[in-house]
Amino acid sequence: MSMTNSKMMKRLSLMFCTILALNVLSAQSTSGMERVFYDDFKNNKNGWFTSMSGSNKSKVSNDQKFLVIDVNDNGSIERSWANTSIDFNRDFVLKARIKSENADDKGDNYFGFLIGLSNIKYMNEQGWYGFRLYNNERKARLYASKDDGVEFFKRVIQRPTAYDPREYNEITIERKNGMMAFYLNETEIYTNDATTTASGTIVFEARNKQVAYLKEIEVYQ
């Protein structure tokens, strides 16, 4: 191959990589959107429901700036939630940083989010989205229900991308032009049609023995 052709191939390769990078950025772009929700857990200004009673606990740790869920009973789920005025039926971008430590290697160990419910007790009757990471297996599970609670989609992604549950991972949930996209550490791992959600509640949850942390969360719309 001549030097000229070699240079041209390198230039085309660089252009292709640049286009891919721009596509990734535009897919999660918040340009022209307003930040409608933010928490860095310096306090509990957003009124997260927490509980320090019983064997499973949740609290906002103001000094360490995170929301923490401590699950001590295998088979049980602990949840903390904030009621917001966000309309998840409009385009939005939700970004959050989460991790889990000291997880039991046995059982269905996950941590992550449910969004769009009016109340957790109505999750079998309403539309919502779910994004769960597993800490004893390298997989993610993406959910959605229709507005009558009937399952819309449920997809398990094995080894979606490189992630360490013991380190903070960035998850992104994006609604754009009637489509949903789910990202893990800026890599798109699943897309599907959007559903109809009931309300603006954001639920952080963890199942089975572990300590899960939510470090920062923001929503643009």
The 8 nearest C-alpha neighbors of each residue, nearest first, counted from 0:
[[1, 4, 5, 2, 3, 6, 8, 7],
 [2, 0, 4, 3, 5, 6, 7, 8],
 [1, 3, 5, 4, 6, 0, 7, 8],
 [4, 2, 6, 1, 5, 7, 0, 8],
 [5, 3, 7, 1, 6, 2, 8, 0],
 [4, 6, 2, 8, 7, 3, 1, 9],
 [7, 5, 9, 3, 4, 8, 10, 2],
 [6, 8, 4, 10, 5, 9, 11, 3],
 [9, 7, 11, 5, 10, 6, 12, 4],
 [10, 8, 12, 6, 7, 11, 13, 5],
 [9, 11, 7, 13, 8, 12, 6, 14],
 [12, 10, 14, 8, 13, 9, 15, 7],
 [11, 13, 9, 15, 10, 14, 8, 16],
 [14, 12, 10, 16, 11, 15, 9, 17],
 [13, 15, 11, 17, 12, 16, 18, 10],
 [16, 14, 12, 18, 17, 13, 11, 19],
 [17, 15, 19, 13, 18, 14, 20, 12],
 [16, 18, 14, 20, 15, 19, 21, 13],
 [17, 19, 21, 15, 20, 16, 22, 14],
 [20, 18, 22, 16, 17, 21, 15, 23],
 [19, 21, 17, 23, 22, 18, 16, 24],
 [22, 20, 24, 18, 23, 19, 25, 17],
 [21, 23, 19, 25, 20, 24, 26, 18],
 [24, 22, 20, 26, 21, 25, 19, 27],
 [25, 23, 21, 22, 26, 27, 28, 20],
 [24, 26, 28, 22, 27, 23, 21, 29],
 [27, 25, 23, 24, 28, 22, 173, 21],
 [28, 26, 25, 24, 29, 23, 173, 92],
 [27, 29, 25, 30, 26, 24, 92, 23],
 [28, 30, 32, 31, 27, 219, 92, 33],
 [31, 29, 32, 28, 33, 25, 27, 219],
 [30, 32, 29, 33, 220, 28, 219, 34],
 [33, 31, 220, 29, 30, 219, 34, 91],
 [32, 34, 219, 220, 35, 31, 29, 30],
 [33, 35, 219, 218, 36, 220, 32, 217],
 [34, 36, 219, 218, 33, 220, 37, 85],
 [37, 35, 218, 217, 34, 38, 219, 216],
 [38, 36, 217, 216, 218, 39, 35, 34],
 [37, 39, 40, 216, 215, 217, 36, 45],
 [38, 40, 215, 41, 64, 214, 216, 65],
 [41, 39, 64, 42, 65, 38, 61, 43],
 [40, 42, 61, 64, 39, 62, 43, 60],
 [43, 41, 40, 61, 44, 59, 60, 64],
 [42, 44, 46, 45, 40, 47, 59, 41],
 [43, 45, 46, 42, 40, 47, 38, 41],
 [46, 44, 43, 47, 81, 38, 82, 83],
 [45, 47, 43, 44, 81, 48, 82, 80],
 [48, 46, 81, 80, 45, 49, 79, 43],
 [47, 49, 79, 80, 46, 81, 50, 58],
 [50, 48, 57, 58, 79, 47, 51, 56],
 [49, 51, 57, 56, 52, 58, 48, 79],
 [50, 52, 56, 57, 53, 49, 58, 55],
 [53, 51, 50, 56, 54, 55, 57, 49],
 [54, 52, 55, 51, 56, 50, 71, 70],
 [53, 55, 71, 56, 52, 72, 70, 51],
 [56, 54, 70, 71, 53, 69, 77, 72],
 [57, 55, 51, 69, 50, 68, 54, 52],
 [56, 58, 68, 49, 50, 67, 51, 69],
 [57, 59, 49, 67, 66, 60, 50, 68],
 [58, 60, 66, 61, 65, 67, 40, 43],
 [59, 61, 65, 63, 64, 62, 66, 58],
 [60, 62, 41, 64, 42, 63, 40, 59],
 [61, 63, 64, 60, 41, 65, 42, 40],
 [62, 64, 60, 61, 65, 41, 40, 59],
 [65, 63, 40, 61, 41, 62, 60, 39],
 [66, 64, 214, 40, 60, 213, 63, 59],
 [65, 67, 59, 213, 212, 58, 60, 214],
 [66, 68, 212, 57, 58, 211, 65, 59],
 [69, 67, 57, 211, 210, 56, 70, 212],
 [68, 70, 210, 56, 55, 209, 57, 71],
 [71, 69, 55, 208, 209, 72, 207, 210],
 [70, 72, 208, 55, 54, 69, 73, 209],
 [73, 71, 75, 208, 70, 74, 207, 55],
 [74, 72, 207, 208, 75, 71, 70, 106],
 [73, 75, 207, 72, 206, 76, 106, 107],
 [76, 74, 73, 207, 72, 206, 77, 70],
 [75, 77, 206, 205, 207, 78, 74, 204],
 [76, 78, 205, 204, 70, 55, 206, 68],
 [79, 77, 204, 203, 76, 202, 205, 80],
 [78, 80, 48, 203, 49, 202, 47, 204],
 [81, 79, 202, 47, 48, 201, 203, 78],
 [80, 82, 47, 201, 200, 46, 83, 48],
 [81, 83, 200, 199, 201, 80, 84, 47],
 [82, 84, 199, 85, 200, 81, 201, 36],
 [83, 85, 199, 86, 82, 198, 200, 35],
 [86, 84, 199, 83, 87, 35, 198, 200],
 [87, 85, 88, 89, 199, 84, 198, 115],
 [86, 88, 89, 85, 115, 196, 199, 91],
 [89, 87, 86, 195, 196, 90, 194, 174],
 [88, 90, 87, 86, 91, 174, 220, 175],
 [89, 91, 174, 175, 220, 88, 176, 87],
 [92, 90, 220, 174, 219, 173, 89, 93],
 [91, 93, 173, 219, 218, 172, 94, 174],
 [94, 92, 218, 172, 171, 217, 173, 219],
 [95, 93, 171, 217, 216, 170, 218, 92],
 [94, 96, 216, 170, 215, 169, 97, 217],
 [97, 95, 169, 168, 214, 215, 167, 213],
 [96, 98, 213, 167, 168, 212, 214, 95],
 [97, 99, 167, 164, 212, 165, 166, 211],
 [100, 98, 211, 165, 164, 210, 212, 209],
 [99, 101, 210, 165, 102, 209, 211, 98],
 [102, 100, 209, 210, 103, 99, 208, 165],
 [103, 101, 209, 100, 208, 104, 134, 99],
 [102, 104, 105, 208, 209, 101, 135, 207],
 [105, 103, 135, 102, 106, 108, 134, 136],
 [106, 104, 103, 107, 135, 108, 102, 207],
 [107, 105, 108, 104, 207, 74, 103, 73],
 [106, 108, 109, 207, 105, 206, 133, 74],
 [109, 107, 207, 206, 133, 106, 134, 135],
 [108, 110, 133, 132, 206, 205, 131, 134],
 [111, 109, 205, 131, 132, 204, 206, 133],
 [110, 112, 131, 204, 130, 203, 132, 205],
 [113, 111, 203, 130, 202, 129, 204, 131],
 [112, 114, 129, 202, 128, 201, 130, 203],
 [115, 113, 201, 128, 127, 200, 116, 202],
 [114, 116, 127, 198, 199, 196, 200, 197],
 [117, 115, 198, 197, 118, 200, 127, 114],
 [116, 118, 198, 200, 197, 199, 115, 119],
 [119, 117, 116, 120, 121, 200, 122, 198],
 [118, 120, 121, 122, 116, 117, 202, 200],
 [119, 121, 118, 122, 123, 117, 124, 116],
 [122, 120, 124, 119, 123, 118, 125, 117],
 [121, 123, 124, 119, 125, 120, 148, 116],
 [124, 122, 148, 121, 125, 149, 120, 147],
 [123, 125, 148, 147, 121, 122, 146, 126],
 [126, 124, 148, 146, 147, 122, 197, 123],
 [125, 127, 146, 196, 145, 144, 195, 148],
 [126, 128, 115, 196, 144, 143, 114, 116],
 [129, 127, 143, 114, 142, 113, 115, 144],
 [128, 130, 113, 142, 112, 141, 143, 131],
 [129, 131, 141, 112, 111, 140, 142, 113],
 [132, 130, 111, 140, 110, 139, 109, 112],
 [133, 131, 139, 109, 110, 111, 138, 134],
 [134, 132, 109, 136, 108, 138, 135, 139],
 [133, 135, 136, 164, 108, 109, 132, 137],
 [134, 136, 104, 133, 108, 137, 102, 105],
 [137, 135, 134, 133, 138, 108, 158, 104],
 [138, 136, 158, 133, 157, 134, 135, 139],
 [137, 139, 157, 158, 156, 133, 136, 159],
 [138, 140, 132, 156, 131, 155, 133, 141],
 [139, 141, 155, 131, 154, 130, 156, 132],
 [142, 140, 130, 154, 129, 153, 131, 155],
 [143, 141, 153, 129, 128, 152, 130, 140],
 [142, 144, 128, 151, 152, 127, 129, 150],
 [145, 143, 150, 151, 126, 148, 127, 149],
 [144, 146, 126, 148, 149, 147, 151, 194],
 [145, 147, 126, 125, 195, 148, 196, 144],
 [148, 146, 124, 125, 145, 149, 126, 144],
 [149, 147, 124, 125, 123, 145, 144, 146],
 [150, 148, 145, 144, 147, 151, 123, 146],
 [149, 151, 144, 152, 145, 143, 148, 153],
 [152, 150, 144, 143, 145, 149, 153, 194],
 [153, 151, 143, 142, 150, 154, 144, 141],
 [154, 152, 142, 141, 143, 155, 140, 151],
 [153, 155, 141, 140, 156, 152, 142, 139],
 [154, 156, 140, 139, 157, 141, 153, 138],
 [157, 155, 139, 159, 138, 140, 158, 154],
 [158, 156, 138, 159, 137, 155, 139, 136],
 [157, 159, 137, 138, 160, 156, 161, 139],
 [160, 158, 157, 156, 188, 138, 139, 161],
 [161, 159, 158, 162, 183, 186, 188, 184],
 [160, 162, 163, 159, 158, 184, 137, 183],
 [163, 161, 160, 164, 168, 184, 137, 166],
 [162, 164, 165, 166, 161, 168, 167, 134],
 [165, 163, 98, 166, 99, 134, 162, 167],
 [166, 164, 99, 100, 163, 98, 167, 134],
 [167, 165, 164, 163, 98, 168, 99, 97],
 [166, 168, 98, 97, 96, 169, 165, 164],
 [169, 167, 96, 97, 184, 166, 98, 170],
 [170, 168, 96, 184, 95, 183, 171, 97],
 [169, 171, 183, 95, 182, 94, 184, 168],
 [170, 172, 94, 182, 93, 181, 173, 183],
 [171, 173, 181, 93, 92, 180, 182, 94],
 [172, 174, 92, 180, 179, 91, 93, 171],
 [173, 175, 179, 90, 91, 178, 180, 92],
 [174, 176, 90, 178, 177, 173, 179, 91],
 [177, 175, 178, 174, 90, 179, 89, 193],
 [176, 178, 193, 175, 192, 174, 179, 90],
 [179, 177, 192, 193, 175, 176, 174, 191],
 [178, 180, 174, 191, 193, 190, 173, 192],
 [181, 179, 190, 173, 189, 172, 174, 182],
 [180, 182, 172, 189, 171, 187, 188, 190],
 [183, 181, 187, 171, 186, 185, 188, 170],
 [182, 184, 170, 186, 185, 169, 187, 171],
 [183, 185, 169, 186, 168, 170, 182, 162],
 [186, 184, 183, 182, 187, 169, 170, 171],
 [187, 185, 182, 183, 184, 188, 160, 23],
 [186, 188, 182, 181, 189, 185, 183, 180],
 [187, 189, 182, 181, 159, 186, 183, 190],
 [190, 188, 181, 180, 187, 191, 182, 141],
 [191, 189, 180, 179, 181, 178, 192, 188],
 [192, 190, 179, 178, 193, 180, 189, 152],
 [191, 193, 178, 179, 177, 194, 190, 180],
 [194, 192, 178, 177, 179, 191, 195, 174],
 [193, 195, 145, 196, 192, 126, 144, 143],
 [196, 194, 146, 126, 88, 145, 197, 193],
 [197, 195, 126, 127, 115, 198, 146, 88],
 [196, 198, 116, 115, 126, 117, 125, 195],
 [197, 199, 117, 115, 116, 200, 196, 86],
 [200, 198, 85, 115, 83, 84, 86, 82],
 [199, 201, 82, 116, 115, 83, 81, 117],
 [202, 200, 114, 81, 80, 113, 199, 82],
 [201, 203, 80, 113, 112, 79, 114, 204],
 [204, 202, 112, 79, 78, 111, 80, 201],
 [203, 205, 78, 110, 111, 77, 112, 202],
 [204, 206, 110, 77, 76, 109, 211, 78],
 [205, 207, 76, 109, 108, 75, 110, 77],
 [208, 206, 73, 74, 108, 75, 70, 209],
 [207, 209, 70, 71, 73, 103, 72, 102],
 [210, 208, 102, 70, 101, 100, 69, 207],
 [209, 211, 69, 100, 99, 68, 70, 101],
 [212, 210, 99, 68, 67, 98, 209, 100],
 [213, 211, 67, 98, 97, 66, 214, 99],
 [212, 214, 97, 66, 65, 215, 96, 67],
 [215, 213, 65, 96, 97, 212, 39, 66],
 [214, 216, 39, 96, 95, 38, 213, 217],
 [215, 217, 95, 38, 94, 37, 96, 39],
 [218, 216, 37, 36, 94, 93, 95, 38],
 [217, 219, 93, 36, 92, 34, 35, 94],
 [220, 218, 34, 92, 33, 91, 35, 32],
 [219, 91, 32, 33, 90, 34, 35, 92]]
